[in-house]
Amino acid sequence: MTEKKKDVRSRSWAMVVYPESAPKNWREMLDDTRIAWVESPLHDKDVNPDQTIKKPHWHVILMYGSKKSYSQVLEITEMLHAPIPQKIQNVEGGCKM
């Protein structure tokens, strides 16, 4: 009996973009990819469990027309100097990163 391989691809991916490391034109760069995306307001008051302030950042969700692999999405996050992308199960129901 062959084991069914888990699909690690997704149509929706999330990432965090930091103003200090992202290219100044990161939004235009994302637009140029023709990938649908949304951006949160700047999070500049979030705190860590030890009560230190987190670095300012935006949450960005990428929404593809078909499923994409981690390595395909990693090309985008690397272009923006963003940390590792996270697969989202359900954009409509919200997401946790």
C-alpha positions in Angstrom: 0.0 0.0 0.0 1.4 3.4 -1.0 1.2 6.2 1.4 -0.7 9.3 0.2 1.6 12.3 0.0 0.4 15.4 1.9 -0.1 18.4 -0.4 2.2 21.1 0.8 1.1 23.6 -1.8 -1.5 26.3 -1.2 -3.2 29.1 -3.0 -2.8 31.5 0.0 0.5 32.4 1.7 1.3 34.9 4.4 4.6 36.7 5.2 5.8 39.5 7.4 7.5 42.5 5.8 9.8 44.7 7.9 10.3 48.4 6.9 13.9 48.3 7.9 14.8 45.5 5.5 12.3 45.6 2.7 13.2 47.5 -0.5 11.7 50.9 -0.6 9.5 50.0 -3.6 8.4 46.6 -2.2 4.7 47.3 -3.0 5.5 48.0 -6.6 7.7 44.9 -6.8 4.7 42.8 -5.5 2.4 44.5 -8.0 4.8 43.6 -10.8 4.4 39.9 -10.0 0.7 40.1 -10.8 -0.1 38.2 -7.7 -3.2 39.4 -5.7 -2.1 40.6 -2.3 -3.3 42.5 0.8 -1.3 44.3 3.4 -2.2 45.0 7.1 -1.7 48.4 8.7 1.8 48.8 10.1 2.1 46.9 13.4 4.4 49.1 15.5 3.1 48.5 18.9 3.1 44.7 19.2 4.9 43.2 22.2 6.8 40.0 22.7 6.0 37.7 25.6 8.9 39.3 27.6 7.1 42.7 27.1 9.8 44.1 24.7 8.4 45.8 21.6 8.5 43.8 18.3 10.1 45.4 15.3 7.5 47.3 13.2 6.1 45.1 10.4 3.3 44.5 8.0 1.4 41.2 7.5 1.0 40.5 3.8 -1.2 37.7 2.3 -0.5 36.5 -1.2 -3.4 35.0 -3.1 -2.6 32.9 -6.1 -5.0 31.6 -8.8 -3.6 28.1 -8.4 -1.7 26.2 -5.7 2.0 27.2 -5.3 4.8 25.4 -3.6 6.8 26.7 -0.7 9.8 27.2 -3.0 7.8 29.2 -5.5 6.6 31.5 -2.8 10.0 31.7 -1.2 11.2 33.5 -4.4 8.8 36.3 -3.6 9.7 36.6 0.1 13.4 36.6 -0.7 12.9 39.4 -3.2 11.3 41.4 -0.4 13.9 40.4 2.2 10.9 38.9 4.2 11.1 35.9 6.6 9.8 32.5 5.7 6.4 32.3 4.1 3.6 30.5 6.0 0.8 28.5 4.2 -2.7 29.7 5.0 -5.6 27.2 5.0 -8.5 29.6 4.7 -8.2 33.3 3.9 -11.9 34.0 4.4 -11.8 32.5 7.9 -8.8 34.5 8.9 -5.2 33.3 9.4 -2.8 32.9 12.2 0.9 33.4 11.6 
